[in-house]
Amino acid sequence: MNFWSAGKLMLTSEYVVLGGAKSLALATQKGQSMTIQSSLSDGIQWTAQDNHGNTWFSGLFNDQGVVIEASDTETAERLSFVLKFIHQFKPELMESGLSIITSLEFDRSWGLGSSSTLVANLSKWSGLDGLSLLHAAFKGSGYDVAVGCRNAGGVYTKSENSYEFDQVAWNPIFNNQLHFIHQGQKRDTAQAIKGFDRSELRESDIEWFSNCTNHIIDCTDILDFEMLLEEHEMRMSEILAEPTLKTSSFKDYHGLIKSLGAWGGDFFLATGSAEDMNYFRKRGLDTIIPFNEMIRTNE
């Protein structure tokens, strides 16, 4: 059996999505595959490969998901929580020996969803709800798993115990002016979320970011797009009590710079021409991916 799930990026309402704001979630062209085969050995033999085909994790679990041995304890314990959850509801899936191999298509440091694509693949295999599987071992709003389960982007809205996901193939006419740039570091999303106090969000904040998401989807002019997301950055900066990325690092860049996901790591969005991206290359940022190479715009 073979499964594949798309990676993700969050364009709007990072953090405030936890309070119920609408967020525009984008699916990436690269994701993670999972191959499951029967094995003559008992238990579940797990092998995780990076985008170069190198094994970065291996482990052995019994037929109830308990760790027997592993190359990394923390990774094994997280996997164990998810496997135990699957065993609780679908024990028949784990009655015989299994060999499970996962293969990433993107660099693990990119923050495109090595965990969420795994959870989405396990959801597709088990038939269990992806959000429930996510909460068995990981933290987060769940938008990333929603994207991975559908292999498509859309508008994600989270409530206390559920979520809505309205699929949207966002592909603006100015997409040739959108570029995704990696900062050369990765921020732990779970830790970023842990430090965010959603109780301080006002209803007016939730309403503004939801409206902004709607306007971004409908936007057909790059200048309007930039103005919307510049205000988005300023409002988020006030909520987080952190300077925007442009203010702290790229003050003299003429275009928009928009943080994505957990501020302080992973990718950010920059507007401009392909030639304009030399500004970032001169500052040592060489992983620059244009929209049409990064984003999956249809199923």
C-alpha positions in Angstrom: 0.0 0.0 0.0 1.2 3.4 -1.0 0.1 6.8 0.4 1.2 10.4 -0.3 0.4 13.7 1.4 1.2 17.3 0.4 3.2 19.7 2.6 1.8 23.0 3.7 2.3 26.7 4.2 0.1 29.1 6.1 -0.3 32.5 4.3 -2.7 34.3 6.7 -3.8 34.3 10.3 -0.8 32.5 11.8 -1.3 32.1 15.6 -4.8 33.8 15.5 -6.1 30.7 13.7 -6.0 29.1 17.2 -8.6 31.6 18.3 -10.9 30.8 15.4 -9.8 33.2 12.6 -10.0 32.0 9.0 -6.7 31.1 7.6 -5.6 30.6 4.0 -3.6 27.4 3.9 -1.5 26.4 0.9 -0.6 22.9 -0.3 3.0 22.4 -1.6 4.0 20.4 -4.6 6.4 18.4 -2.4 5.2 16.1 0.4 5.9 12.8 2.0 5.1 9.2 0.8 4.5 6.1 2.9 4.8 2.5 1.8 3.3 -0.3 4.0 4.1 -3.9 3.3 3.5 -7.2 5.2 6.5 -8.6 7.0 7.4 -12.1 8.2 8.8 -10.5 11.4 6.6 -9.6 14.3 5.7 -6.0 15.1 6.2 -2.9 13.0 9.6 -2.1 11.5 9.7 1.7 10.8 12.2 3.4 8.5 12.1 7.1 7.8 14.1 8.5 4.9 15.0 12.1 4.1 14.8 13.8 0.7 18.2 12.3 -0.2 17.1 8.7 0.6 19.1 8.6 3.8 17.6 7.0 6.9 17.2 9.5 9.6 15.1 7.4 11.9 14.5 3.7 12.4 12.5 1.8 15.1 10.7 -1.3 16.0 7.3 -1.3 17.7 5.2 -4.2 18.9 1.6 -4.9 17.5 0.2 -2.5 20.0 2.5 0.4 19.2 4.9 0.1 22.1 8.5 1.0 21.4 10.9 -2.0 21.4 14.0 -0.3 20.0 14.7 3.0 18.2 17.4 5.2 16.9 15.9 8.3 18.5 13.8 8.1 21.7 11.8 11.3 21.2 10.7 10.5 17.7 9.9 6.9 18.7 7.7 8.1 21.6 5.7 10.4 19.3 5.2 7.7 16.8 4.2 5.3 19.6 1.4 7.6 20.8 -0.1 7.7 17.2 0.3 3.9 16.7 -1.3 3.2 20.1 -4.2 5.5 19.0 -4.6 3.5 15.8 -4.5 0.2 17.7 -7.2 1.4 20.0 -9.7 1.8 17.2 -8.3 -0.4 14.4 -6.3 -3.2 16.1 -6.8 -5.4 13.1 -4.4 -3.2 11.0 -1.5 -4.1 13.3 -2.2 -7.8 14.0 0.5 -9.1 11.5 4.0 -7.9 11.0 4.5 -4.7 9.0 7.3 -2.8 7.3 6.6 0.9 7.0 8.9 3.2 5.0 8.3 7.0 4.8 10.1 9.2 2.3 10.3 13.0 2.4 10.5 15.0 -0.8 11.6 18.2 0.9 14.5 19.1 3.3 13.5 18.3 6.9 14.7 21.8 8.0 12.2 23.5 5.7 9.2 23.3 8.0 6.8 22.2 5.2 5.3 19.5 7.4 7.4 16.4 8.0 5.0 15.6 11.0 1.7 16.7 9.4 2.3 14.7 6.2 3.1 11.7 8.3 -0.1 12.1 10.3 -2.1 12.6 7.1 -0.6 9.4 5.6 -1.5 7.5 8.7 -5.0 8.9 8.6 -5.4 7.7 5.0 -4.1 4.2 5.9 -6.2 3.8 9.1 -9.3 5.7 8.0 -9.2 7.6 11.3 -9.7 11.3 11.6 -6.5 13.2 11.0 -7.1 15.8 13.7 -7.6 13.1 16.3 -4.4 11.4 15.2 -2.5 14.7 15.4 -3.6 15.4 18.9 -2.5 11.9 20.0 1.1 13.0 19.8 1.6 16.5 18.4 0.3 20.1 19.0 -1.0 22.6 16.5 -4.1 24.0 14.9 -4.5 21.0 12.6 -4.6 23.1 9.4 -1.4 21.3 8.1 -3.0 17.8 8.5 -6.2 19.1 6.8 -4.1 20.2 3.8 -2.2 16.9 3.8 -5.4 14.8 4.0 -6.8 16.5 0.9 -3.6 17.3 -0.9 -5.0 20.8 -1.5 -5.1 24.3 -0.1 -8.1 26.0 1.4 -9.6 28.2 4.1 -9.2 26.6 7.5 -11.3 27.5 10.5 -10.7 25.9 13.9 -13.3 25.7 16.7 -12.8 24.2 20.1 -13.1 20.5 19.1 -13.6 20.5 15.3 -12.6 22.4 12.2 -13.9 23.4 8.8 -11.9 23.3 5.6 -13.2 24.8 2.4 -11.0 23.8 -0.5 -9.6 26.7 -2.5 -7.2 26.5 -5.5 -5.5 29.9 -4.8 -3.5 30.9 -7.8 -3.4 34.7 -8.2 -2.7 36.3 -11.6 0.4 37.9 -10.1 1.9 34.6 -8.9 5.1 35.3 -10.9 5.8 38.0 -8.4 5.6 35.7 -5.4 8.6 33.9 -4.0 9.2 31.7 -0.9 12.5 32.2 0.8 14.0 30.0 3.5 15.6 31.7 6.4 18.2 28.9 7.0 16.7 27.9 10.4 13.7 26.1 11.8 11.5 27.1 14.6 9.7 24.6 16.7 6.0 25.3 16.0 4.8 23.5 19.1 7.0 25.7 21.3 5.9 28.8 19.4 2.2 27.8 20.0 2.9 27.1 23.6 4.1 30.6 24.2 1.1 32.2 22.5 -1.8 33.2 24.8 -4.9 33.0 22.6 -7.0 34.2 25.5 -5.8 37.8 24.9 -7.2 37.8 21.4 -10.2 40.1 20.9 -13.2 39.3 18.8 -12.3 42.3 16.6 -8.9 40.6 16.0 -10.5 37.4 14.9 -12.9 39.3 12.6 -10.2 41.4 11.0 -7.9 38.5 10.2 -10.9 36.4 8.8 -11.9 39.3 6.6 -8.3 39.8 5.5 -8.2 36.1 4.4 -11.3 36.6 2.4 -9.9 39.7 0.7 -6.6 38.0 -0.1 -8.4 35.1 -1.9 -10.3 37.6 -4.0 -7.4 40.0 -4.6 -6.4 40.5 -8.3 -3.9 43.4 -7.9 -0.4 43.0 -6.5 -0.4 46.4 -4.9 -3.7 45.7 -3.0 -2.2 42.3 -2.0 0.9 43.9 -0.6 -1.1 46.5 1.3 -3.3 43.9 2.9 -0.4 41.7 4.0 1.6 44.7 5.2 -1.2 45.6 7.6 -1.5 41.9 8.5 2.2 41.9 9.5 1.8 45.1 11.6 -1.3 43.8 13.4 0.4 40.4 14.1 3.5 42.3 15.3 1.4 44.1 17.8 -0.3 40.9 19.0 3.0 39.0 19.4 5.0 42.0 20.7 7.7 41.2 18.1 9.0 43.3 15.3 8.1 42.2 11.8 10.7 40.4 9.8 11.1 43.3 7.4 11.7 45.7 10.2 14.2 43.5 11.9 16.2 42.2 8.9 15.2 43.7 5.5 14.3 47.3 6.1 15.6 48.5 2.7 13.8 45.9 0.6 11.2 47.6 -1.6 8.6 44.8 -1.7 6.4 43.0 0.7 8.0 40.5 3.2 5.5 38.3 5.0 6.3 35.8 7.7 4.7 32.4 7.3 3.8 30.0 10.2 5.8 30.4 13.4 7.6 33.7 13.3 11.4 33.4 13.4 12.0 30.4 11.2 11.2 28.4 8.1 10.0 30.3 4.9 8.8 33.8 4.4 7.0 35.3 1.3 8.6 38.1 -0.7 7.1 40.0 -3.6 9.1 41.1 -6.5 10.6 40.0 -9.8 13.0 37.1 -10.2 15.8 39.6 -10.5 14.7 41.3 -7.3 15.5 38.0 -5.4 19.2 38.8 -5.8 18.7 41.1 -2.8 18.3 38.0 -0.6 21.0 36.0 -2.3 23.5 38.7 -1.5 22.5 38.2 2.1 23.2 34.5 2.0 19.6 33.3 1.5 20.0 30.9 -1.5 16.8 28.7 -1.1 14.4 30.9 -3.1 11.4 29.1 -4.7 8.9 30.8 -7.0 5.2 30.3 -6.5 4.7 28.0 -9.5 7.4 25.6 -8.2 6.3 25.6 -4.6 2.5 25.7 -4.5 0.1 22.9 -5.5 -2.8 24.7 -7.1 -5.0 21.7 -7.9 -5.6 18.1 -6.9 
